[in-house]
């Protein structure tokens, strides 16, 4: 079961959801990195944290395998960083 999430985690979820709506597929970690302007290890740690909290699922080693596990209504509106 999904736990609550921080504002920053909510923005990552919002980006993932927005990307999926726009492109019909999950973002790559590089797509998330470009949007937020942070390092690859930062993105990877956030993905692991979101997965640990039960907010997303993914298949390690498989590109673009992120799936949201929470209802879109729980995801905040995306803000430009």
C-alpha positions in Angstrom: 0.0 0.0 0.0 1.3 3.5 -0.9 2.5 5.8 1.8 2.2 9.6 1.7 4.9 11.5 -0.2 6.8 14.8 0.1 6.3 17.8 -2.1 9.4 16.9 -4.1 8.3 13.3 -4.6 4.9 14.6 -5.7 6.6 16.6 -8.4 8.4 13.6 -9.7 5.2 11.7 -9.7 3.5 14.6 -11.5 6.3 14.6 -14.2 6.0 10.8 -14.7 2.2 11.1 -15.1 2.4 14.1 -17.4 5.0 12.4 -19.6 2.9 9.3 -19.9 -0.1 11.3 -20.9 1.9 13.3 -23.5 4.0 10.4 -25.0 2.0 7.3 -24.2 5.0 5.7 -22.5 7.0 6.0 -19.3 9.9 8.5 -19.1 13.5 7.3 -19.1 15.5 8.4 -16.1 17.4 10.7 -18.6 14.0 12.5 -19.4 13.4 13.1 -15.7 17.0 14.3 -15.3 16.6 16.8 -18.1 13.4 18.2 -16.7 14.6 18.6 -13.1 18.2 19.5 -13.9 19.7 17.1 -11.4 22.4 14.3 -11.6 21.7 10.7 -12.7 22.3 9.4 -9.2 19.8 11.8 -7.8 17.1 10.6 -10.2 17.9 7.0 -9.6 17.7 7.4 -5.8 14.3 9.2 -6.2 13.0 6.3 -8.4 14.1 3.8 -5.8 12.5 5.8 -3.0 9.2 6.1 -4.9 9.3 2.4 -5.6 10.1 1.6 -1.9 7.1 3.7 -0.8 4.8 1.8 -3.2 4.0 4.8 -5.4 5.5 3.3 -8.5 6.7 0.0 -9.8 9.3 -0.8 -12.4 11.3 -3.7 -13.9 15.0 -3.1 -13.0 17.1 -3.1 -16.2 14.2 -2.6 -18.5 13.9 0.9 -19.9 10.7 2.9 -19.6 9.1 0.4 -17.3 7.8 2.8 -14.6 4.2 2.4 -13.7 2.3 4.6 -11.3 0.5 2.7 -8.5 -1.5 5.6 -7.2 -4.6 7.3 -8.6 -4.0 10.3 -10.8 -6.3 12.3 -8.5 -3.7 12.0 -5.7 -0.9 13.4 -7.9 -0.3 17.2 -7.5 -0.1 19.5 -10.5 3.3 19.7 -12.1 5.3 22.9 -11.6 8.2 24.0 -13.6 11.4 23.7 -11.5 
